[in-house]
Amino acid sequence: MTDLATVPAANIEGLPEFPTPRDPSKPFDPPPDLLALLGKGKDIQRAVTWDGSTPWLVTGHAIQRALMTDPRLSANIGAPGYPHTTPSMKEHASQNVISINSADGSEHTRFRQTLGNSFTRKRMETMRDHIQNITDDLIDKMLAGPKPVDLHEALSLPLPSEMICFLLGVPYEDHDFFQAHAGVTNARFKTAEESAEAVKTVVTYIAELIGKKMADPAEDVLSDLGERVKAGTLNMEEAARLGFILLVAGHDTSANMITLGTALLLENPDQLALMRDNADDPKFVVNAVEELLRYLTIPHLLARRVAVDDIDIGGETIKAGDGVITSLPAANWDPAAFPDPARLDLTRQASHHHSFGWGPHQCVGQQLARIELHVAFATLLRRIPTLELAVPFSQLRFKEDSQAYGIYELPVTW
């Protein structure tokens, strides 16, 4: 297991810390210490975390791709040496039940194949009209109501929440319940007890829904999971945890991306004008969303792994038991992959970003998220071309205390 003994005590003081603080004056940018490492060509080096351990911090785009496809790295959060972000996360990990996000090899493949065709690009495209209808309805309500309005509550959060409920077969009227528990599971500074209780509560809820769908199936993912339970390829605990992961991840990250991306555009009026003026051009919108994803990297503390065998890479040797942090925001601002990365350019070809991860653990719901973002940004700016912040930018509260980066409220007017 990686610990202080891995690095001479005299050298620890000079190591970058992780999580790495952001510059409050540049809240859209990755932390400056990460960018400084890229500027020095330090694609992989030791970092120091809250417990004094010194996992490897990987910032370079190319080396991240190599490592995230390397079977010698494990996603098992309960394994010794895994680099946890906080003490409570480490404590909670000891209770970990292996699922799609923490399994390796054939076990991970089994979970991934369980979802079958549930999240393919083709199936997600069939939902574009439904996403458009929800978006238009939400914007209708915004336009009919008082100003200013919190965009996060009015559009960003309900859109992906309604869609993931529709896809999974979860009653949308329960959204307050699962959104509150998602906030707990993504919070960096909750206690292990709070995290365990939130997970248990939602997993139990999903298990009850799957049980009902086993008796009365529908055309949705939870019914598909129920069929897997009947067939014996999943047990109920595995099925319910899969449903839990899909429900939480399927709305929270997209919601934060819509809110944060809108704020970024409002602070870059030339790029906002480009998006607004090309909102009816699907090719432009698709490309622009990839650049927004690159620039912001909502899962800003991922991805973390632990080595199960020695790996020689980038002039260093990662030993078995060493923790590895592949900083996705750093790779998305690596000038070797994205020239002039600090410049927001909606015409940039940025689809090789790592905002959905890379390799076998790449986000299973990324195609749904992309279509939600295509529709949300284009429709919002087409229908409300005079959108603007209703408060000074300095008053916005950024989610430093969450594993999913974002903004708590975005008051807007027009």
NUKE-109183 format. One record per residue (C-alpha): chain; residue number from 1; x, z, y. Coordinates in Angstrom, 3 decimals. Layout:
NUKE-109183
NODE   kette    nr         xx         zz         yy
NODE       A   NUM          X          Z          Y
...
//
This chain:
NUKE-109183
NODE   kette    nr         xx         zz         yy
NODE       A     1      0.000      0.000      0.000
NODE       A     2      1.250     -0.897      3.475
NODE       A     3      2.130      2.140      5.595
NODE       A     4      4.542      3.314      8.242
NODE       A     5      7.415      3.164      5.803
NODE       A     6      7.084     -0.634      5.774
NODE       A     7      8.508     -0.889      9.284
NODE       A     8     11.384      1.252     10.607
NODE       A     9     10.004      3.945     12.901
NODE       A    10     12.179      2.771     15.777
NODE       A    11     10.524     -0.664     15.678
NODE       A    12      6.862      0.404     15.548
NODE       A    13      6.647      0.987     19.276
NODE       A    14      7.320     -2.684     19.974
NODE       A    15      4.599     -4.000     17.684
NODE       A    16      1.326     -5.378     19.036
NODE       A    17     -1.692     -3.209     18.338
NODE       A    18     -4.819     -4.352     16.568
NODE       A    19     -7.595     -4.489     17.622
NODE       A    20     -5.893     -5.818     20.726
NODE       A    21     -7.401     -4.931     24.137
NODE       A    22     -8.862     -7.729     26.241
NODE       A    23     -8.150     -8.288     29.918
NODE       A    24    -11.327     -7.047     31.702
NODE       A    25    -10.835     -9.708     34.359
NODE       A    26    -10.917    -12.458     31.698
NODE       A    27    -13.598    -11.350     29.226
NODE       A    28    -14.075    -14.806     27.697
NODE       A    29    -10.378    -15.098     26.781
NODE       A    30     -8.708    -13.677     23.674
NODE       A    31     -6.612    -10.562     24.348
NODE       A    32     -3.503    -11.421     26.390
NODE       A    33     -1.142     -9.825     23.862
NODE       A    34     -2.402    -12.250     21.203
NODE       A    35     -1.879    -15.183     23.539
NODE       A    36      1.615    -13.927     24.353
NODE       A    37      2.494    -14.027     20.659
NODE       A    38      1.396    -17.648     20.470
NODE       A    39      3.474    -18.398     23.531
NODE       A    40      6.525    -16.974     21.778
NODE       A    41      5.859    -18.933     18.593
NODE       A    42      5.132    -15.753     16.627
NODE       A    43      2.543    -17.124     14.227
NODE       A    44      2.979    -14.174     11.852
NODE       A    45      4.408    -10.724     12.483
NODE       A    46      3.650     -7.063     11.937
NODE       A    47      1.047     -5.236     14.036
NODE       A    48      0.151     -1.557     14.173
NODE       A    49     -3.395     -0.296     13.637
NODE       A    50     -5.269      2.930     14.382
NODE       A    51     -3.838      4.742     11.335
NODE       A    52     -0.233      3.719     11.969
NODE       A    53     -0.226      1.151      9.174
NODE       A    54      1.473     -2.170      9.862
NODE       A    55     -0.420     -5.109      8.380
NODE       A    56      0.604     -8.677      9.046
NODE       A    57     -1.042    -10.262     12.103
NODE       A    58     -1.458    -14.028     11.761
NODE       A    59     -2.137    -15.890     15.001
NODE       A    60     -1.102    -19.495     14.295
NODE       A    61     -3.790    -22.038     13.372
NODE       A    62     -1.831    -23.847     10.637
NODE       A    63     -0.557    -20.707      8.925
NODE       A    64     -4.071    -19.220      8.973
NODE       A    65     -5.396    -22.273      7.132
NODE       A    66     -2.717    -21.923      4.506
NODE       A    67     -3.363    -18.215      3.982
NODE       A    68     -7.165    -18.321      4.006
NODE       A    69     -7.104    -20.760      1.104
NODE       A    70     -4.433    -18.819     -0.811
NODE       A    71     -5.849    -17.011     -3.890
NODE       A    72     -3.109    -14.389     -3.550
NODE       A    73     -5.097    -12.869     -0.672
NODE       A    74     -8.134    -10.740     -1.548
NODE       A    75    -11.265    -10.116      0.524
NODE       A    76    -12.011     -6.869     -1.340
NODE       A    77    -12.564     -4.314      1.420
NODE       A    78    -12.173     -1.459     -1.044
NODE       A    79     -8.680     -2.464     -2.157
NODE       A    80     -5.678     -0.298     -1.157
NODE       A    81     -3.897     -1.815      1.820
NODE       A    82     -6.950     -3.598      3.228
NODE       A    83     -6.636     -3.362      7.058
NODE       A    84     -9.790     -1.653      8.305
NODE       A    85    -10.674     -1.672     12.000
NODE       A    86    -11.749      1.988     12.301
NODE       A    87    -11.598      5.196     10.236
NODE       A    88    -15.330      5.078      9.504
NODE       A    89    -15.100      1.513      8.222
NODE       A    90    -12.310      2.552      5.885
NODE       A    91    -14.341      5.519      4.654
NODE       A    92    -17.446      3.408      4.154
NODE       A    93    -15.420      0.780      2.257
NODE       A    94    -14.769      3.307     -0.501
NODE       A    95    -18.473      2.970     -1.340
NODE       A    96    -18.253     -0.837     -1.338
NODE       A    97    -20.341     -2.840     -3.789
NODE       A    98    -18.740     -6.245     -4.355
NODE       A    99    -20.798     -9.113     -2.938
NODE       A   100    -20.236    -12.611     -1.555
NODE       A   101    -18.236    -11.357      1.433
NODE       A   102    -15.827     -9.190     -0.583
NODE       A   103    -15.535    -10.934     -3.967
NODE       A   104    -12.641    -13.130     -5.056
NODE       A   105    -12.118    -16.012     -7.455
NODE       A   106    -14.758    -16.734    -10.073
NODE       A   107    -16.863    -13.765     -8.966
NODE       A   108    -17.027    -15.139     -5.435
NODE       A   109    -17.853    -18.581     -6.814
NODE       A   110    -20.721    -17.066     -8.807
NODE       A   111    -22.237    -15.544     -5.665
NODE       A   112    -21.673    -18.720     -3.664
NODE       A   113    -23.301    -20.903     -6.314
NODE       A   114    -26.237    -18.513     -6.475
NODE       A   115    -27.281    -19.744     -3.058
NODE       A   116    -27.208    -23.287     -4.421
NODE       A   117    -28.810    -25.667     -1.967
NODE       A   118    -30.201    -22.980      0.334
NODE       A   119    -27.847    -23.657      3.250
NODE       A   120    -26.740    -27.274      2.863
NODE       A   121    -26.425    -29.472      5.939
NODE       A   122    -29.224    -31.712      4.599
NODE       A   123    -31.655    -28.818      4.171
NODE       A   124    -30.770    -27.340      7.539
NODE       A   125    -31.404    -30.695      9.245
NODE       A   126    -34.965    -30.643      7.897
NODE       A   127    -35.477    -27.471      9.952
NODE       A   128    -34.371    -28.955     13.279
NODE       A   129    -37.947    -29.669     14.408
NODE       A   130    -38.986    -26.113     13.536
NODE       A   131    -36.034    -24.744     15.504
NODE       A   132    -37.002    -26.980     18.419
NODE       A   133    -40.597    -25.728     18.354
NODE       A   134    -39.514    -22.081     18.371
NODE       A   135    -37.079    -22.744     21.210
NODE       A   136    -39.706    -24.506     23.310
NODE       A   137    -42.218    -21.715     22.730
NODE       A   138    -39.707    -19.077     23.795
NODE       A   139    -38.764    -21.010     26.930
NODE       A   140    -42.463    -21.538     27.729
NODE       A   141    -42.848    -17.762     27.729
NODE       A   142    -39.786    -17.372     29.959
NODE       A   143    -41.124    -19.865     32.476
NODE       A   144    -44.578    -18.278     32.481
NODE       A   145    -43.285    -14.748     32.964
NODE       A   146    -41.631    -12.823     35.782
NODE       A   147    -38.097    -13.412     36.984
NODE       A   148    -35.384    -12.426     36.413
NODE       A   149    -35.379    -12.355     32.619
NODE       A   150    -32.859    -11.103     30.071
NODE       A   151    -31.912    -14.280     28.221
NODE       A   152    -30.651    -12.310     25.237
NODE       A   153    -34.039    -10.705     24.597
NODE       A   154    -36.084    -13.724     25.659
NODE       A   155    -34.298    -16.494     23.734
NODE       A   156    -30.946    -15.711     22.134
NODE       A   157    -32.099    -12.965     19.767
NODE       A   158    -35.612    -14.114     18.769
NODE       A   159    -34.610    -17.720     17.978
NODE       A   160    -32.142    -17.057     15.119
NODE       A   161    -34.178    -14.031     14.027
NODE       A   162    -37.306    -16.133     13.543
NODE       A   163    -35.326    -18.829     11.761
NODE       A   164    -33.541    -16.558      9.303
NODE       A   165    -36.848    -14.823      8.556
NODE       A   166    -38.475    -18.196      7.923
NODE       A   167    -35.627    -19.316      5.659
NODE       A   168    -35.340    -16.074      3.692
NODE       A   169    -39.036    -15.245      3.532
NODE       A   170    -38.783    -12.019      5.566
NODE       A   171    -41.791    -11.066      7.746
NODE       A   172    -40.777    -11.653     11.362
NODE       A   173    -42.933     -8.743     12.471
NODE       A   174    -40.219     -6.527     10.949
NODE       A   175    -37.567     -7.874     13.349
NODE       A   176    -37.212     -4.659     15.361
NODE       A   177    -36.388     -2.839     12.125
NODE       A   178    -33.656     -5.160     10.849
NODE       A   179    -32.195     -5.919     14.297
NODE       A   180    -31.684     -2.209     14.925
NODE       A   181    -29.929     -1.747     11.594
NODE       A   182    -27.808     -4.847     12.155
NODE       A   183    -26.602     -3.252     15.382
NODE       A   184    -25.451     -0.229     13.423
NODE       A   185    -23.658     -2.214     10.721
NODE       A   186    -21.769     -4.306     13.307
NODE       A   187    -20.891     -1.389     15.597
NODE       A   188    -17.196     -0.547     15.435
NODE       A   189    -17.548      3.159     16.185
NODE       A   190    -20.437      4.288     14.019
NODE       A   191    -19.771      6.949     11.398
NODE       A   192    -19.415      6.108      7.729
NODE       A   193    -22.677      7.976      7.120
NODE       A   194    -24.511      5.879      9.737
NODE       A   195    -23.176      2.674      8.244
NODE       A   196    -24.065      3.677      4.686
NODE       A   197    -27.580      4.696      5.706
NODE       A   198    -28.186      1.436      7.599
NODE       A   199    -27.014     -0.671      4.666
NODE       A   200    -28.993      1.351      2.128
NODE       A   201    -32.172      1.143      4.214
NODE       A   202    -32.069     -2.637      4.627
NODE       A   203    -30.935     -3.307      1.041
NODE       A   204    -33.878     -1.233     -0.224
NODE       A   205    -36.204     -3.187      2.069
NODE       A   206    -34.870     -6.529      0.783
NODE       A   207    -35.129     -5.381     -2.838
NODE       A   208    -38.804     -4.541     -2.308
NODE       A   209    -39.417     -7.988     -0.828
NODE       A   210    -37.638     -9.699     -3.721
NODE       A   211    -39.737     -7.687     -6.163
NODE       A   212    -42.929     -8.917     -4.473
NODE       A   213    -41.696    -12.510     -4.534
NODE       A   214    -40.862    -12.289     -8.219
NODE       A   215    -44.574    -11.686     -8.771
NODE       A   216    -45.709    -14.213     -6.149
NODE       A   217    -42.872    -16.678     -5.321
NODE       A   218    -42.774    -18.948     -2.262
NODE       A   219    -40.464    -21.649     -0.912
NODE       A   220    -37.794    -19.332      0.468
NODE       A   221    -34.375    -17.880     -0.342
NODE       A   222    -35.597    -14.444     -1.449
NODE       A   223    -37.884    -16.130     -3.975
NODE       A   224    -34.880    -18.108     -5.219
NODE       A   225    -32.920    -14.862     -5.580
NODE       A   226    -35.864    -13.376     -7.463
NODE       A   227    -35.715    -16.275     -9.915
NODE       A   228    -32.009    -15.541    -10.425
NODE       A   229    -32.867    -11.931    -11.226
NODE       A   230    -35.503    -13.069    -13.734
NODE       A   231    -32.958    -15.414    -15.314
NODE       A   232    -30.376    -12.637    -15.599
NODE       A   233    -27.708    -14.377    -13.498
NODE       A   234    -28.039    -11.655    -10.830
NODE       A   235    -29.150     -8.060    -11.026
NODE       A   236    -31.473     -6.673     -8.355
NODE       A   237    -28.684     -4.813     -6.524
NODE       A   238    -26.645     -8.015     -6.240
NODE       A   239    -29.659    -10.044     -5.104
NODE       A   240    -30.693     -7.476     -2.502
NODE       A   241    -27.175     -7.220     -1.075
NODE       A   242    -26.972    -10.993     -0.799
NODE       A   243    -30.271    -10.956      1.082
NODE       A   244    -29.012     -8.162      3.336
NODE       A   245    -25.826    -10.062      4.230
NODE       A   246    -27.759    -13.254      4.957
NODE       A   247    -30.337    -11.443      7.086
NODE       A   248    -27.807     -9.566      9.239
NODE       A   249    -25.241    -12.344      9.590
NODE       A   250    -27.956    -14.965      9.972
NODE       A   251    -29.245    -13.733     13.312
NODE       A   252    -26.708    -11.480     15.054
NODE       A   253    -23.777    -13.883     15.447
NODE       A   254    -25.937    -16.809     16.583
NODE       A   255    -27.737    -14.591     19.090
NODE       A   256    -24.451    -13.447     20.587
NODE       A   257    -23.166    -17.022     20.719
NODE       A   258    -26.190    -18.288     22.656
NODE       A   259    -25.917    -15.479     25.200
NODE       A   260    -22.144    -15.547     25.589
NODE       A   261    -22.023    -19.344     25.611
NODE       A   262    -24.641    -19.521     28.354
NODE       A   263    -22.693    -17.017     30.464
NODE       A   264    -19.522    -19.070     29.955
NODE       A   265    -21.276    -22.243     31.101
NODE       A   266    -22.727    -20.494     34.138
NODE       A   267    -19.185    -19.458     35.101
NODE       A   268    -17.965    -23.044     34.616
NODE       A   269    -20.422    -25.120     36.669
NODE       A   270    -18.650    -28.430     36.033
NODE       A   271    -19.032    -27.974     32.275
NODE       A   272    -22.590    -26.684     32.680
NODE       A   273    -23.407    -29.875     34.580
NODE       A   274    -21.901    -31.945     31.768
NODE       A   275    -24.048    -30.181     29.182
NODE       A   276    -27.170    -30.411     31.349
NODE       A   277    -26.661    -34.098     32.164
NODE       A   278    -25.971    -34.983     28.516
NODE       A   279    -28.584    -32.711     26.939
NODE       A   280    -30.392    -35.731     25.477
NODE       A   281    -27.234    -37.114     23.855
NODE       A   282    -27.014    -35.537     20.365
NODE       A   283    -23.396    -36.623     19.836
NODE       A   284    -22.287    -35.007     23.075
NODE       A   285    -24.174    -31.781     22.352
NODE       A   286    -22.753    -31.527     18.828
NODE       A   287    -19.217    -31.931     20.134
NODE       A   288    -19.780    -29.551     23.054
NODE       A   289    -21.022    -26.786     20.768
NODE       A   290    -17.821    -26.998     18.710
NODE       A   291    -15.794    -26.425     21.888
NODE       A   292    -17.945    -23.451     22.875
NODE       A   293    -17.497    -21.995     19.390
NODE       A   294    -13.728    -22.467     19.642
NODE       A   295    -13.481    -20.943     23.061
NODE       A   296    -15.467    -17.776     22.337
NODE       A   297    -15.013    -16.879     18.620
NODE       A   298    -17.875    -14.407     18.101
NODE       A   299    -16.363    -12.785     14.919
NODE       A   300    -13.409    -11.689     17.039
NODE       A   301    -11.997     -9.075     14.647
NODE       A   302    -11.974    -11.259     11.533
NODE       A   303    -10.701    -12.215      9.065
NODE       A   304     -8.952     -9.414      7.186
NODE       A   305     -7.419     -9.577      3.717
NODE       A   306     -4.983     -7.796      1.390
NODE       A   307     -2.262     -9.461     -0.667
NODE       A   308     -2.482     -9.172     -4.471
NODE       A   309      0.861    -10.934     -4.988
NODE       A   310      3.943    -11.720     -2.918
NODE       A   311      3.589    -14.663     -0.508
NODE       A   312      6.498    -16.360      1.271
NODE       A   313      5.206    -18.030      4.426
NODE       A   314      6.324    -18.640      8.004
NODE       A   315      9.773    -17.222      7.314
NODE       A   316      8.285    -13.894      6.190
NODE       A   317      7.387    -12.320      2.844
NODE       A   318      3.971    -10.730      2.543
NODE       A   319      4.312     -8.205     -0.260
NODE       A   320      1.586     -7.366     -2.756
NODE       A   321     -0.489     -4.560     -1.213
NODE       A   322      0.208     -5.631      2.374
NODE       A   323     -2.777     -5.977      4.694
NODE       A   324     -3.235     -9.304      6.468
NODE       A   325     -5.255     -9.911      9.646
NODE       A   326     -5.907    -13.551     10.469
NODE       A   327     -6.959    -13.353     14.116
NODE       A   328     -9.539    -16.116     14.515
NODE       A   329     -9.604    -16.023     18.362
NODE       A   330     -5.822    -16.480     18.465
NODE       A   331     -5.900    -19.494     16.141
NODE       A   332     -8.682    -21.024     18.234
NODE       A   333     -6.407    -20.812     21.287
NODE       A   334     -3.239    -21.981     19.507
NODE       A   335     -1.789    -24.727     21.749
NODE       A   336     -0.332    -26.433     18.680
NODE       A   337     -3.894    -27.111     17.518
NODE       A   338     -5.718    -27.202     20.868
NODE       A   339     -3.592    -28.409     23.801
NODE       A   340     -4.269    -26.510     27.039
NODE       A   341     -6.523    -24.079     25.140
NODE       A   342     -7.553    -22.017     28.184
NODE       A   343     -9.332    -25.060     29.635
NODE       A   344    -12.987    -25.275     28.629
NODE       A   345    -13.565    -28.966     27.922
NODE       A   346    -16.865    -29.948     26.304
NODE       A   347    -15.457    -33.403     25.554
NODE       A   348    -12.581    -31.927     23.494
NODE       A   349    -12.517    -32.627     19.753
NODE       A   350    -12.544    -29.013     18.521
NODE       A   351    -14.309    -29.110     15.143
NODE       A   352    -11.153    -27.818     13.402
NODE       A   353    -11.668    -24.366     14.958
NODE       A   354    -11.857    -21.204     12.819
NODE       A   355    -14.945    -19.572     14.325
NODE       A   356    -16.697    -19.762     10.951
NODE       A   357    -13.533    -18.777      9.112
NODE       A   358    -11.776    -21.122      6.725
NODE       A   359    -11.394    -21.541      2.995
NODE       A   360    -13.709    -20.244      0.259
NODE       A   361    -15.140    -17.483      2.461
NODE       A   362    -16.135    -19.845      5.268
NODE       A   363    -19.551    -18.870      6.663
NODE       A   364    -22.295    -20.036      4.306
NODE       A   365    -24.832    -20.254      7.144
NODE       A   366    -22.711    -22.257      9.563
NODE       A   367    -24.877    -25.392      9.431
NODE       A   368    -27.984    -23.429     10.402
NODE       A   369    -26.056    -21.735     13.210
NODE       A   370    -24.807    -25.062     14.538
NODE       A   371    -28.276    -26.591     14.713
NODE       A   372    -29.659    -23.483     16.437
NODE       A   373    -26.900    -23.782     19.032
NODE       A   374    -27.414    -27.534     19.504
NODE       A   375    -31.101    -27.001     20.192
NODE       A   376    -30.766    -23.814     22.254
NODE       A   377    -28.143    -24.998     24.752
NODE       A   378    -29.537    -28.504     25.213
NODE       A   379    -33.155    -27.368     25.569
NODE       A   380    -32.377    -24.466     27.886
NODE       A   381    -30.423    -26.574     30.365
NODE       A   382    -32.781    -29.555     30.136
NODE       A   383    -35.858    -27.456     30.807
NODE       A   384    -34.311    -25.003     33.294
NODE       A   385    -31.679    -27.103     35.111
NODE       A   386    -31.342    -24.563     37.945
NODE       A   387    -30.537    -21.627     35.643
NODE       A   388    -28.224    -19.061     37.234
NODE       A   389    -27.107    -15.467     36.869
NODE       A   390    -29.453    -12.937     38.461
NODE       A   391    -26.730    -10.290     38.848
NODE       A   392    -23.066    -10.380     39.863
NODE       A   393    -20.837    -11.421     36.979
NODE       A   394    -18.982     -8.102     37.249
NODE       A   395    -22.128     -6.260     36.116
NODE       A   396    -22.277     -7.938     32.691
NODE       A   397    -21.486     -5.606     29.769
NODE       A   398    -19.386     -7.214     27.053
NODE       A   399    -19.540     -6.036     23.445
NODE       A   400    -16.079     -4.586     23.016
NODE       A   401    -17.547     -2.012     20.610
NODE       A   402    -19.000     -4.515     18.146
NODE       A   403    -17.506     -6.653     15.409
NODE       A   404    -19.584     -9.521     16.824
NODE       A   405    -18.433    -10.230     20.389
NODE       A   406    -21.072    -10.920     23.004
NODE       A   407    -22.945     -9.593     26.038
NODE       A   408    -25.599     -6.889     25.857
NODE       A   409    -27.907     -8.356     28.515
NODE       A   410    -27.795    -11.605     30.460
NODE       A   411    -30.195    -11.423     33.449
NODE       A   412    -30.941    -14.969     34.632
NODE       A   413    -33.217    -16.628     37.133
NODE       A   414    -33.920    -20.167     38.377
//
